[in-house]
Amino acid sequence: MPDARERLTPQQRHLLTQRFGRTVVVADMSWGLVSTTVLAIDTDEGRLVVKAGGVPDRHIEREISAHERWTAPWVGCGRAARMVFADRATKLVVTEYLPGRLIQGTAASSSLDVYEQAGALLAQFHRQERAVDEEYERSANARTLRWLAAPHRIGPEVAGRLRAMVEGWPTPTVILVPTHGDWQSRNWLADDAGVVKVIDFGRAALRPAGEDFERLAVREFLRVPGAEQAFLRGYGEDPREAEAWFRQRVRAAVAVAVWAFHVGDDCYEAEGHRMIAEALARLSAVAR
C-alpha cells in the first residue's frame, strides 16, 4: 500500500525507518475525515499500529499523553495496546497491534455483556485521578459560543436561542477525571472470547465523568434495549447530575453540528441537528 505510506511526512517516514527498519503496510485504518493517518504495519518486532498527524492535528499529543498517564491499568490486563514509540514534534505514535474485531456494526454491538464490560472498563479509567476545576464550565461555555460564531447551518432563530441559553448558564466548580473522549462501540474491540478492548485515545483529557456517557446516549443507548442499564451495572453508579448533563448534551450537539459541517460529514451533521432539537424540546417540556 504505497499510497497510504506516502500520506506520512518525510520526517515521520524517516523516524519509522530509523526506529523499526523494515516496515510494510498491511492495512489502512484511517477514518478519512481528519488529518490523522492510521496504519497497521509489519516490522521485525511484529505487527504494530502507526498513528501520524497532519499539520492541523491535535489528537496525537493527547494520544501520547494518555498512554503516558492513564492506559497502564488497561495495558496490564490486555485491554489496551502498549505504546512502543512516540515523537510529539513530528506527531507520530506507534503502539502494539491489539487483536480483536471492531464491535461497531457487528452482533457484539447488541450484546449487553459488552456494555457491562465497557462500563467497568470506563470506571477503572475514571478512578485513576481527580482534579477540582473552577474554570471548566466557563471554558466549556465559551467554546460553545465560539462554535456558534463559526459558519454552520443551524437556523438563526435556534442559534440565537442557544446563544442566549449558554450565556445564562451557571459556572459551578466541577470534578475532572481522565476521560476517553470518544467512548462508543467504534472504539471497542472484542476478541474471540468476547473480551472488550479499547482503542483510540486521540480525544483523551481531564473532563467531568459524565462526558464519556454522551456519545453512547445518542447512539447505542437508543438503539440497544437494556444497554444503558448494563453499562451502569458495570460502571457502578451514574455520575450524571441532571443540570450538568443537560448542559453537556447541548454543548455536544452544537459541536457536532458545526464540526461536521466544517469537515463535510452530512450524516454526522444531521445527528448534531437532531441532538439540538431534542435538547430544546426537552427544555420546552420542562418549562411547561
URQUI-V229703 format. One record per residue. RES is the residue in three letters. OMEGA is omega in radians with two decimals (NA if undefined). NEAR is the number of other C-alpha atoms within 12 Angstrom. Layout:
res: [RES RES]
omega: [OMEGA OMEGA]
near: [NEAR NEAR]
This chain:
res: [MET PRO ASP ALA ARG GLU ARG LEU THR PRO GLN GLN ARG HIS LEU LEU THR GLN ARG PHE GLY ARG THR VAL VAL VAL ALA ASP MET SER TRP GLY LEU VAL SER THR THR VAL LEU ALA ILE ASP THR ASP GLU GLY ARG LEU VAL VAL LYS ALA GLY GLY VAL PRO ASP ARG HIS ILE GLU ARG GLU ILE SER ALA HIS GLU ARG TRP THR ALA PRO TRP VAL GLY CYS GLY ARG ALA ALA ARG MET VAL PHE ALA ASP ARG ALA THR LYS LEU VAL VAL THR GLU TYR LEU PRO GLY ARG LEU ILE GLN GLY THR ALA ALA SER SER SER LEU ASP VAL TYR GLU GLN ALA GLY ALA LEU LEU ALA GLN PHE HIS ARG GLN GLU ARG ALA VAL ASP GLU GLU TYR GLU ARG SER ALA ASN ALA ARG THR LEU ARG TRP LEU ALA ALA PRO HIS ARG ILE GLY PRO GLU VAL ALA GLY ARG LEU ARG ALA MET VAL GLU GLY TRP PRO THR PRO THR VAL ILE LEU VAL PRO THR HIS GLY ASP TRP GLN SER ARG ASN TRP LEU ALA ASP ASP ALA GLY VAL VAL LYS VAL ILE ASP PHE GLY ARG ALA ALA LEU ARG PRO ALA GLY GLU ASP PHE GLU ARG LEU ALA VAL ARG GLU PHE LEU ARG VAL PRO GLY ALA GLU GLN ALA PHE LEU ARG GLY TYR GLY GLU ASP PRO ARG GLU ALA GLU ALA TRP PHE ARG GLN ARG VAL ARG ALA ALA VAL ALA VAL ALA VAL TRP ALA PHE HIS VAL GLY ASP ASP CYS TYR GLU ALA GLU GLY HIS ARG MET ILE ALA GLU ALA LEU ALA ARG LEU SER ALA VAL ALA ARG]
omega: [-3.08 -3.11 3.14 -3.14 -3.13 3.10 3.04 3.09 3.07 3.13 3.12 3.12 3.14 -3.14 3.11 3.14 -3.13 -3.07 -2.98 -3.11 -3.12 3.04 3.14 3.14 3.12 3.10 3.04 -3.07 -3.13 3.08 3.08 -3.11 -3.12 -3.00 -3.13 3.06 -3.13 -3.07 2.91 -3.10 2.97 3.12 3.07 3.08 -3.12 -3.13 -3.11 3.07 3.12 2.97 -3.08 -3.11 3.01 -3.07 -3.08 -3.01 3.03 -3.04 -3.06 3.11 -3.14 3.09 -3.13 -3.13 3.12 3.12 -3.13 -2.96 -2.85 -3.02 -3.03 3.14 3.11 3.11 -3.09 3.13 3.06 -3.10 3.08 -3.10 3.07 3.05 -3.10 -3.06 3.09 3.06 -3.10 -3.04 -3.13 3.10 -3.09 3.05 3.14 3.11 2.96 3.05 -3.09 -3.11 3.10 3.13 3.10 -3.07 -3.11 3.07 3.11 3.11 -3.14 -3.11 3.07 -3.12 3.12 3.08 3.09 -3.10 3.08 3.07 -3.12 3.08 3.13 3.10 -3.11 3.10 3.11 3.14 -3.09 -3.04 -3.02 -3.01 3.06 3.13 3.07 -3.09 -3.14 -3.04 -3.01 -3.10 3.11 3.13 3.14 3.09 3.14 3.13 3.11 3.10 3.07 3.07 -3.11 3.11 3.13 3.07 3.12 3.12 2.99 -3.12 -3.09 -3.13 3.13 3.14 3.12 3.11 3.11 -3.11 -3.13 3.14 -3.09 3.14 -3.13 -3.09 3.03 3.14 -3.09 3.00 -3.11 3.04 3.12 3.09 3.05 3.11 3.09 3.06 3.09 -2.98 -3.14 -2.96 3.10 3.09 3.05 3.01 2.99 3.09 -3.06 3.12 -3.14 3.13 -3.11 3.11 -2.98 3.06 2.97 3.12 -3.07 3.08 -3.10 3.13 3.01 3.14 2.98 -3.05 -3.08 -3.10 3.07 3.06 -2.90 -3.07 3.04 -3.06 -3.10 -3.13 -2.99 -3.13 3.09 -3.01 -3.00 3.11 3.10 -3.08 -3.11 3.14 3.11 3.13 -3.13 3.05 3.12 -3.10 3.08 3.13 3.05 -3.06 -3.03 3.01 -2.89 -3.06 3.10 3.13 3.09 3.12 3.12 -3.13 3.13 3.12 -3.13 -3.13 3.13 -3.12 3.14 -3.08 -3.08 -3.13 -3.12 3.06 -3.12 -3.09 3.07 3.11 -3.03 -3.13 -3.14 3.09 3.13 3.08 3.11 3.12 3.08 3.12 3.11 -3.12 -3.13 3.14 3.14 3.09 3.12 3.12 3.13 3.14 3.12 -3.12 3.14 NA]
near: [16 16 13 26 30 18 26 29 24 16 21 30 29 20 27 35 18 13 21 23 17 20 28 27 27 23 22 25 24 22 16 16 20 24 23 33 36 36 37 30 33 23 23 14 19 20 26 33 39 47 50 48 36 28 19 14 24 26 32 36 30 31 41 35 27 36 36 21 24 32 36 21 25 29 27 13 17 25 34 34 35 33 32 26 29 31 26 25 20 27 34 42 43 40 33 29 34 32 26 24 27 28 30 23 19 16 17 30 33 25 30 28 28 40 40 28 33 44 39 26 37 44 33 27 37 36 23 23 21 19 21 17 20 16 19 24 29 22 23 33 32 22 23 34 29 22 31 34 20 19 21 28 26 33 18 14 11 22 31 16 23 31 26 16 22 31 23 15 25 20 21 20 17 27 28 27 31 34 39 42 34 27 38 38 39 26 32 38 35 34 20 14 14 26 29 41 41 41 44 43 37 32 28 35 33 32 30 37 39 40 40 40 40 35 30 31 30 29 27 32 26 16 18 25 17 20 32 36 25 27 35 30 24 24 28 22 19 23 26 23 19 12 19 28 24 29 37 36 39 43 39 40 37 47 35 36 37 36 33 28 26 20 19 19 20 20 16 27 27 24 26 33 34 24 31 34 25 20 30 26 17 17 20 12 10 11 8 7]
